[in-house]
Amino acid sequence: MRLRDYQQRAIDQIMDWFTVNQTGNPCVVMPTGSGKSHVIAAFCKMVLGEFADNRILMLTHVKELIEQNAEKMLAHWPGAPLGVFSAGLRQKNIDQITFGSIQSLRNRAKDLGHIDIILVDECHLINHKNDGSYRKLINKLRKINPEIRVIGLTATPYRLGHGYITDGDGLFSAIIEPVTIEELVHRNFLAPLRSKLTEMQLDVSGVGRRGGEYIENQLQAAVNQRHNNVSAVREVIKRAEDRKAWLFFCTGVEHAEAVRDILLEFGIPAGCVTGDTPAKTRERMLDEFRTGELRAMTNANVLTTGFDYPDIDLIAMLRPTKSTALYVQMAGRGMRPKSEPRDGEDYPVGNCLVMDFAGVVKEHGPITNIQIKSVNSKRKPGEPPVKACPECHELVHLSAMECEACGYKWPQKTKSMTLHDNDIMAVEDATTMEVKSWRWRRHLARSGYYGLSLTYYGEIFDKPVIEYFSVQHPGLGGEVALRKVMELAVASNVRMADLSEETDLHRVADILSAGTAPISIKYTRNERFINVVKREWI
């Protein structure tokens, strides 16, 4: 089975990262629907092909992901030495490659024995502190093999109340991001979302919080009101038109059941799955949802991960949340390409309408540009918070309204907010430019920090497109810029060993310039803002 280019790029970047980092654990960030299970399978096959005596453990928290990952493993390698260890799947087999649930394996370190590599799917669930089932099992396995390495995979590399999972003393030390949502949408590997600010908005002003998130029983009591539920269902029916598969995210079991009952009252075939739903009943209802026998499905905290139904074309957000990860996971359920796009659809893979009764789009922003507050930031004490200029990527004080480097002016904030159809994506129509050459240069920002600039050159009448990377700025901004430069180096066939040994940015720019330039780029422009959303190599 052949990988897509970005899936192979993920594996290459993992191996390149290990080449230059003798310690630490990387986290691979790939959007929902990008095929993490294929990357896991191909990576395992590659490792055992080169290191025949290695032993690999893949951990996750739900049986559905174990099943999906095991299925892809055998598709890539029918004779793989694969064992599945999961009480939920009624299998307890350990082999050279073991795919299992953390619940079933947390006390089985001795049975697992020597493990060389641990892969953790949905790794954002690992405790930020040195505690919890994952950390305890990893610590026990590290006592057996002190050289063990951990690779995390997730679409959401952050935890509520902690910021990025690489912040502070977390398990992961670096983020590898081989592909973005924008690229996958532009290449029709994912379907875009369309967001709507609904007429009815849920009021959670009196709901308390615990650990940064709304207290569940208070949230459900505030939201699960008949007038709210009826208004939401009526508006969904009005806006849905010919959309065929509606998924409702609710605040709890009682809320999910109440919304289902109202859908039935309005004549909409609907089901409800919660953590209390018996396994066989749940599987039957989800099958009926997939076949179209049920048009709508309500749920409470069970269909955010491990549930794949590409033809979901309407998501009703009735679950307010302070968790950015939960928001992205909910929205991601609608991004898989549709089997039958609607008539008149702009995208050949269809789209999914997101009806945001809960205000989560306004709360967290577009899923293509999530901004995470790092509680345990690596900024030095007293260092002011920063933001990046959207034109030249200069990092300026968070309160600045004008960039001192290029003069860009941030728009004045207003109290009112209007959401448009594509606000949840923040992806505009992209301009394509054929690239004839590129040039990297050292760049000195007015802040006094050095970075790199990258200029793409097209035809003689094409205006060059310039990107800036503030690689020497301290803190998260510099880390993100450096990570992006390393990704471009890998894609352009630059030897990572050459870069790892070089500290002079003039020399780094020369090395990068000698790499293979992309044949084309796609970029978006909003007034003076340019963002390169896709680069294509031969």
Beta strands, then each sheet from edge to edge (+ up, - down):
strand 1: 26-29
strand 2: 56-60
strand 3: 82-86
strand 4: 91-92
strand 5: 97-101
strand 6: 117-121
strand 7: 149-154
strand 8: 158-159
strand 9: 163-164
strand 10: 174-176
strand 11: 193-197
strand 12: 209-210
strand 13: 213-214
strand 14: 246-249
strand 15: 270-273
strand 16: 296-299
strand 17: 314-317
strand 18: 352-356
strand 19: 386-388
strand 20: 395-397
strand 21: 431-434
strand 22: 437-444
strand 23: 450-457
strand 24: 465-469
strand 25: 520-526
strand 26: 529-536
sheet 1: 4+ 3- 5- 2- 6- 7- 1- 10-
sheet 2: 8+ 9-
sheet 3: 11+ 18+ 17+ 14+ 16+ 15+
sheet 4: 12+ 13-
sheet 5: 19+ 20-
sheet 6: 21+ 25- 26+
sheet 7: 22+ 23- 24+
end
